[in-house]
Amino acid sequence: MFTINPFSELSGLISPIWMQLYVIAMIILVVGGTLLDTLHKKSARYFFENSEKARKAASRTVSSGEKASIAIKTVAEDVLTSAEFCNQRRRIAHLLTMYGFVIFAATTAIMIFGYAGSATPAILPLLWHVGALLLCIGGYWFWFFIRVDVAAEGNPWYRVMRADLFILSLLATATFALIWSALQAAGASGWDTLFFILFIAASTVLFGGVLWSKFAHMFFKPAAAFQKRVAEADGSRDGLPEPADKPEQFGLGIKRLAPKNY
């Protein structure tokens, strides 16, 4: 199972050209959905206005070389290692999900465009399965144990909101892909077709639902992190107030009272 390219096996039923067209269509949906999301939420306008405010408030000019260094630091810390997460469990779950998705998506494209219908190097299907497994481990860990604090908030894992569309469709895509591959390797004719259809349906929702999910967030997040670091470097953030030490200093009127014995 782990060394078999499931798309190569599928080529006897579906022409590789149709698989390739499907991947291209999903890429178009992601690009289009991200652009529409940018227009709908006015993200580009927000970044532009924020940059203008920071430029006017800056106390020094950041050179191109320094910006390049900041960009590298942003990629290394905020993207590759997700250093912004204070909660260690959430950080690990995020990294497992992120790297699992990248490996899974990349090997899917390589196997479909390069090896569908032909002999495939064993490392590619192995990485495809490992990527899907990492995605499932990180994603299910987040969904069942990190997403909500059941003891504190009373929110059960099965409470679903529109914001959960991304993680649920992502998990469904990886899960159905693994089940489809296992059934295909076991020769379970009929069942493997069913889970292949579920795999395609889940991936279509994942990539086609960018406008309604948090998918586009992964593109905006690095840009926001870079902008923040530049603002810190040019001094435009120096005028912001320091974090308050006490809850009531936030202006929320929250004060922690000592427990009373009745």
N, C-alpha and C positions, 0 to 999 in steps of 0.2 A: 504493500500500500504506500509506504513512505517514499519509495523510489520510483513510483509509477506516475507518469504525467497523465492526470485524468482528462485533460483536454485533447491529448493525442488519442486516447481511447475513444473519446467522444466524436472524433473526426469521421468515424465510420457512419455516424448518424447525422451530424451537422457539418457542413463544409467549413473549413478554417476561415474562409473569407467572411462568413456570417458572424463567426466569433469575433473577428477583427473589427468588423463594422459595429458590433455591439460595444466593444471597448471604446472605440472612437466616439460613439454616441454618448456614452457615459462621461467621457472627458468633456464633450461639448456641454452636457447638462451641468457639470460641475462649474465650468467657466461661466456659462450663462447665469446659473443660479447665484454664483458669487457676485457677479456684476449687478444683478437685480437686487441682491441683498444690500450691496453697497449703496445703490440708489435709494432703496426703500428706507434703510436706516440712516442714510446720509452720513455714512462712515467716512467717505473721502472728504466731504465738506468739514466734518469734525476734525480730522487730522490736519487739514489745511489751516483752519482757523486756529487750532491749537498751536501749530507751528508758527503762525504769524504772531500770536500773543507771546510765545516763548522768545521769538526773535527780537521783539520790541523790549522785552524785559531782560534780555541777556546782558551780562556784565562783561563778557569777553567773547571773542570769535573762536569757534572751534574749527581747526584746520581740516583739510580733506584727509590727511594722514591720520589725524586723531579720530575722525568719523569712521574711517576704515577699521581702526583698532576697536572702536566701540561696536561696530557691526560684527566683528569677529567674536568679541566678548559676548555680545547678545546671542549669537548663534550657539556658542559653546555653553553658556550658562542657562539661558532662557529656553532654547530650543532643544539642544542635544541632551541636557541633563535636567531640565525642568527645575532649576534651582529656586524658582519663585514659590514653590510649594513648601510651606513650613511643616505640614503634616507629613512625616516620613512614609507612612503607609499609603497615603494618597499619591505621593510622588512616585513610589515604586509601581503602584497600580497603573498610573498614567504612563510611565515609561514602558512597562510591559505592553500596554495597549497600543501605544504609539509605534514602537519599534515592530511589534507584531503586525500592525496594519501596513507599515511601509514595506516590510519584507514580503508579506502576503500579496499586496497590490503589485509590487515590482515584479515578482516572480510570475504572477498571473499574466502580466503583459508580455514578459519575455517568452513564456511557454506558448502563449497563443500566437504571437507574431513570429516567433522563431522556430518553434518545434511542434506545432499542432500538426499531426499527421506524419511525423517523422521521429526518429530516435532522439531521445532527450538525455542530456547528461544527468546522472543520478542526483547530483547536488541540487539541481533546480527544484524537482518535486519534493526533495527532502526539506529544503528551505521553505517551500510553499506550505507544507504541513506544519513545520515548526512555527512559522509566522502566524498561522491560523490558531495554533495552540496557545502561543504567547498572548495573542489578542483575547482569546477566550478567558485565560487565567486572569489577566489584568482587568478585563471588562466585567466578568462575573464577580470578581472580588470587589470591584468598585460598586456594582449594582446592589449586591446583597449585604455588604458589610460597611461600606464607606459612604455611599450616597446619602443615606439618612441615618440619623441617630434615633433608632426606634425607642430606646429607653427614655431619651430626653424629649423627643418631639412627638412620639406616638405615630410616626408616619410609616406604614407598612411598605415592604418592598414592591408590592403589587400596585401601589398608587402611581399611576402613569399620567404625565402631563405632556404637552406638545414639545416642551424642551427636551424630553427624553427620546424623541424620534431618532436622533443621531446614534446614541449609544445602543438603543434596542435594535435598530436596523443593522448596525455594525456587528453586533453580537449574533444576530440571526444569520447574516451573510457568512460569517466564519463558521458558525455551528453547522449550518446546512451544507457548507462546502466540505467539511470534514466527514459528515455522515454520508454525503453523496460519494465521496472518494472511497470510504470504507465499504459501502454497499457495492460499488462498481468493482472493487478489487475482489470482493467475495462472490461476484457473479450473481447478485440478487437482482435479476432482471425485473423491471417493473417498479420495484422500490427505489432503485437508483435513479430512474427517470423522474419519479415523484420528487425526490429530494433535490434533484438538479433543477427542476422547475421552481421549487421553493428557494433554492440558492439564487436563481436569476431574479425571482420576484423581490427577495430581500435586498439584493444589490441594486436593483432598479429604484427601490424606495430610498436606499442610502444615498445614491448619487443624484437621483431625481428630486429628492426632497431638501436640497441644499437651502433653498429659500425659506423653508419652515423649520429647519433644524439648526444645530450649532456647528455644522460642517465648516461654514465659512469662517468661523471663529479661529480656526487654526491658521488662517492666512492673516487675520487682523492682529492677532496676539503678538507675533514677533515685531510687527511694525510699531505697535504701541510700546513695547519694551524698548525698542531702539530709540524712539522719540523721547521716552522718559530719561534714558541714559544721556542723550545729547543735552536735554534740558538741565540735567544735574551738572554736566560738564561746563556748559556756558553760563551757569549761575542763575538761570531764569526760574529755578525752583527754590532759590534761597529765601524768597519772600513768603513761602508757605509756612503756616504754623506747625510747630512740632506736635507730635501725638500727645494727647492728654494722658496723665497718669491715672486719673480717676474717672469713673464712668460719668459722674455728673458734670465734668468739665467739657463733655461733648455737647452740652446743651440739650440733652435728651430728658433731663429731669429724672434720671435713674439714680437711685441711691440704694446701696445695699444695707439693709437693716440687720441689727443683731437678732438672733433667734430668741423668741420669748417662750417661757415655760408657763403653761396654763394649768 
